[in-house]
Amino acid sequence: MKAILIGFGNVGRTIARILSVERQRFPGLQDLDLKVVGIFTRTRGSIVDDGGLDLACALDAIEQHGRFLPEMKGYCGMSAKEAAEVLDYDVLVELSTLSIDTGGEPALSHIKTALQRSKHAVSANKGPVAFAYHELKKIADEKGVKFLFESAVMDGAPVFNMARNCLKGCQVEEIDGILNSTTNYILTRMEEGISLEEAVREAQKMGFAEADPSNDIDGWDAAAKICVLANAIMDAEINPKEVKRKGIRDITCEYIKVVRQKKKCLKLICSAKKVGTQVITTVEPVEVDEGHFFASVKGEGAVIRLKTDLMGPIIVTQEAPDLYDTAYGVIDDLLTIHRKTI
Ligand SMILES: NC(=O)c1ccc[n+]([C@@H]2O[C@H](COP(=O)([O-])OP(=O)(O)OC[C@H]3O[C@@H](n4cnc5c(N)ncnc54)[C@H](OP(=O)(O)O)[C@@H]3O)[C@@H](O)[C@H]2O)c1
């Protein structure tokens, strides 16, 4: 199976590492016969080789020089857009940055192009699913290819796989949870007495908050995630700009202290609930009772709860997700396509 990677940042590089220099450590990947035939970035150059790129060499270039070098085999000036349109590949893997302002573009167009060409698409980027799930799924179905995005919410934890494969006959009526690890870490640290600004700096140092943390602290990342869930699992048609959204930017340590005195914890809760024919989505800080399951999710942890009509509530939690979990979500999708199991 031939794949092209759009984006070679934290997630792309971790996937490349797992599939090359660390592959021996993961015997479960033995049957994944995958050739990466192109890698495209915004500012670090692009490389293409129809026979399969040397991923260790690609990693080395980025680690040593911060970019692909013109003397590398396959170095070219091709953009991701052109690659999606003209290259010979079986699956396009979208690992570029989430963009709310542009409505999920250009990732959305990359995926649409691939699907229209009857190529599979896998996305860790939430944007295309949050803004255009039904349109993309319809093209995928018409063309007989897969559009999968397990790592878009809770990394590799089986959320979409579970909803698709393990809840046959159930209607999901409500989803709620803590879906943004960065804000959960910040709120946990604020409970321990440090300011929001200090907690953001810590999260940046530890590598899980971006240089511009607004997507996290203003609730945009969480809004995109609840849309992905509502669209893909509850058949909603909603985008992040339509979610009732309040982030944690204005939360102070004094307020957190008052919440703790009431034996509660402040959590940024995402929810999607069926009300009649509509799905109502919200992202907001909520005071959760100390004994509630969500209160036990600390630091970079995340949790999701699905309520269905037939099967009682199911909770999936993640303790301290890292880039391997995200990379796994993408690899799981690739294996699904490779094994043609769904
Ligand atoms: N990190 C996580 O733990 C995690 C978890 C779940 C989901 N995700 C999602 O996975 C995706 C990748 O995350 P990441 O942490 O790897 O991000 P990242 O480190 O910021 O890397 C993003 C990559 O995308 C490239 N890119 C951006 N726009 C592009 C374009 N128009 N054409 C080609 N390449 C483009 C960037 O190129 P340059 O290097 O040249 O800028 C970079 O290589 C994001 O959508 C993120 O939300 C991440």
The ligand as a Gaussian input file, in Angstrom:
#p B3LYP/6-31G(d) Opt

LIG

0 1
 N        0.266000      16.346000      18.684000
 C       -0.709000      15.600000      19.158000
 O       -0.581000      15.013000      20.219000
 C       -1.977000      15.401000      18.370000
 C       -2.981000      14.584000      18.872000
 C       -4.136000      14.349000      18.093000
 C       -4.280000      14.985000      16.868000
 N       -3.294000      15.828000      16.445000
 C       -3.473000      16.508000      15.154000
 O       -2.537000      15.962000      14.235000
 C       -2.117000      16.976000      13.307000
 C       -0.581000      17.049000      13.349000
 O       -0.151000      17.397000      14.653000
 P        1.374000      17.710000      14.952000
 O        1.497000      17.792000      16.431000
 O        2.237000      16.776000      14.184000
 O        1.508000      19.188000      14.311000
 P        2.864000      19.973000      13.982000
 O        4.002000      19.427000      14.745000
 O        2.514000      21.429000      14.081000
 O        3.119000      19.618000      12.432000
 C        2.249000      20.019000      11.419000
 C        2.884000      19.678000      10.087000
 O        1.959000      20.040000       9.059000
 C        2.685000      20.774000       8.065000
 N        1.733000      21.626000       7.337000
 C        0.923000      22.587000       7.797000
 N        0.205000      23.113000       6.799000
 C        0.563000      22.464000       5.680000
 C        0.198000      22.547000       4.311000
 N       -0.693000      23.437000       3.896000
 N        0.795000      21.706000       3.416000
 C        1.720000      20.800000       3.844000
 N        2.105000      20.677000       5.115000
 C        1.538000      21.497000       6.021000
 C        3.719000      21.544000       8.834000
 O        4.755000      21.968000       7.976000
 P        5.943000      22.895000       8.557000
 O        6.761000      21.989000       9.438000
 O        6.686000      23.324000       7.360000
 O        5.284000      24.008000       9.317000
 C        4.177000      20.435000       9.799000
 O        5.096000      19.579000       9.164000
 C       -2.782000      18.284000      13.763000
 O       -3.931000      18.526000      13.001000
 C       -3.156000      18.005000      15.210000
 O       -4.281000      18.743000      15.634000
 C       -2.144000      16.042000      17.142000

